[in-house]
Amino acid sequence: MRSTSLKSKTINGLIWSSIDKFAFLLISFLIGLLLARMLMPSDYGLIGMLTIFMAISQVLVTSGFSSALIQKHTPTDVDYSTVFYFNLAIALCFYLIMYISAPLIASFYKAPLLTMITRVLSLSIIINSLSLVQQTRLRIILDFKTQAKISLIAVIISGSLGVWSAYHGYGVWSLVILNLSSESIKTLLFFYYNRWMPSLTFSVASFKELFRFSSRLLAASLVSNIVTNMYSMLVGKYFSARQLGFYTNAKQYPEYISSPIGNVLLNVSLPVLVSLKSEKETMVSVYSRLMRATVFFIMPVLTLFAILSESFVRFFLTEKWISVVPLIHWMAFTSLVAPLCAFNMMMISVIGRTDLILKVELIKLPITIAALFITIPLGLQAIVIGHFISMIVNYVITAYCTGKYFDYGALKQLNEIKKVVVATVLMAVVVFACSHFISNDFIKLLLGGSVGISVFFLSAFLMKIEEINDIKDLIQNNLLNKLKS
C-alpha cells in the first residue's frame, strides 16, 4: 500500500512539476526572445555582473533549511516559524549589506549605473525570503499542482511587464522590473494558496536541530554558487558588459532546456528518496531511473539545439547576437553534465552526509579557479571551453562519491546511458546532413527539429531504450485515469 501510494504521489508530482517547468520554459523562452530583440547585449551584461552577489544572498537566506525541513519528514509549526523568521532576518541584513556595498560593486566593474540597479534589484532578496517556507511546505507534501499555478501566473504577469517596459525604452530596467515583479507575485500567491502564516514563535532548540543538518549544506551551497557564478563576475571584470551579455545569453538558452527537466526530477525525487533512505536497493533503483530519464530527455534536445543554434540566433534574436553561437555549442554540453553532478550530490544529501558535500565543493573550487585564470587571457570562447572541461572533472568527482556509498559510480552510470548516446549521435549525423544544404533559417529549424526528434525516437524504439516504455505507460495511465473520472 505504501509503495502504491508513493508511486501515485511521485507520478502526480512529476506530471504537475513537468507542467510547471515546461509551461514556464515555453513562456519564459518567448518572453526572452522578445526582450532579446528589444534590448542590447550590454543590458544583460549589467544584470549578469550582479549574478554572483544575488546567488550568494539566496544561499545565505535559505541557509540549507529547506533541505533540513524536508529531511525531518514531519516538521512542526514551530520549526516552520523559526525558519521563516531566521530567513527574513538574514534577508534584511544582506539587503543592508548590498545597499551599502552598491557603490563598491559599481566601482569594481567600472559601471556607475550599477549602484542604483544593485539597490533596487536586491529588494528581491527580502521578497523571496518571505515565501521560502511556503515553497518547502508544498514540496514536502508533493503538492506541485499549486506550485505550477503560482509559477505560471507569475511568469505571465511579470513577463508582460518586462516586455512592456522594454518596448517603452526602459532598457536594463526592464530586466529589473521583470525580476522584482516575478518574486513579488510569487510571494503573494504562495501566501494566498498555502494559507499558512508564521506564529509568533522562535525556538532556539528547533533552530539548533535544523542547523546541525543545514550548516554544512549551507557552506557547500555557498562554495558551489561562488564556483558557478565566478565566471560571470570575472567575465564582467575583464571583458565588456556587451561580451558578458553574450556569455549570459549563451548560458541562458541551454539552461532553458536542461534546468526545467533536471529541476522537475530533482524537486520530485528528493522527498521520495528521503522516504526510501532506509531501503538502499530501492533508493538506488529509483535514482538510476531518474538519472537515465534526465539524460534521455536532455541529451538529444541540447545536441539538436547546438547543431541548429546559428539558425536559431539569426532567425529569432537577429544578427546582433550572432557572436553567442560558438559559446552556445560548448554551453550546451556543459548544461548536459551539470544535472548529473546535481543528482549525484542529491544522493549524498539524502543520507545526511552534508560534510562530504562540503568536501566535494571545496575540491571543485581550485579546479574552477585554475580553469578560469588559464583561459581568461585566451578569450571568451576559451573560458567557455574551460568551463566544460572543469564540469567533466566535477562529474567524475561526484560520481566517485555515489560509487563509494551506493556502488553506482561513473562507469555504471555511463554504461546505462550508452544507448541514449548512440541514438543522439545518429540523430546528430542525420540532422547535420539534412540541414547542411538548406540556406533558409526557418526551414532549417523546422526540418532539422522534426527530423531530429523523429530519428531519435525511432532509434530509441529500435534499441529498446526503457524510457520509451515509461513514456508510453505514463500516457496510457493518464488517459485511463481521465476516462475513469
Secondary structure, 3 states (H helix, E strand, C coil): CHHHHHHHHHHHHHHHHHHHHHHHHHHHHHHHHHHHHHCCHHHHHHHHCCHHHHHHHHHHHHCCHHHHHHHCCCCCHHHHHHHHHHHHHHHHHHHHHHHHHHHHHHHHHCCCCHHHHHHHHCHHHHHHHCCHHHHHHHHHCCCHHHHHHHHHHHHHHHHHHHHHHHHCCCCHHHHHHHHHHHHHHHHHHHHHHHCCCCCCCCCHHHHHHHHHHHHHHHHHHHHHHHHHHHHHHHHHHHCCHHHHHHHHHHHHHHHHHHHHHHHHHHHHHHHHHHHCCCCHHHHHHHHHHHHHHHHHHHHHHHHHHHHCHHHHHHHHHCHHHHHHHHHHHHHHHHHHHHHHHHHHHHHHHHCCCHHHHHHHHHHHHHHHHHHHHHHHHHCHHHHHHHHHHHHHHHHHHHHHHHHHHHCCCHHHHHHHCHHHHHHHHHHHHHHHHHHCCCCCHHHHHHHHHHHHHHHHHHHHHHCCCHHHHHHHHHHHHHHHHHHHC
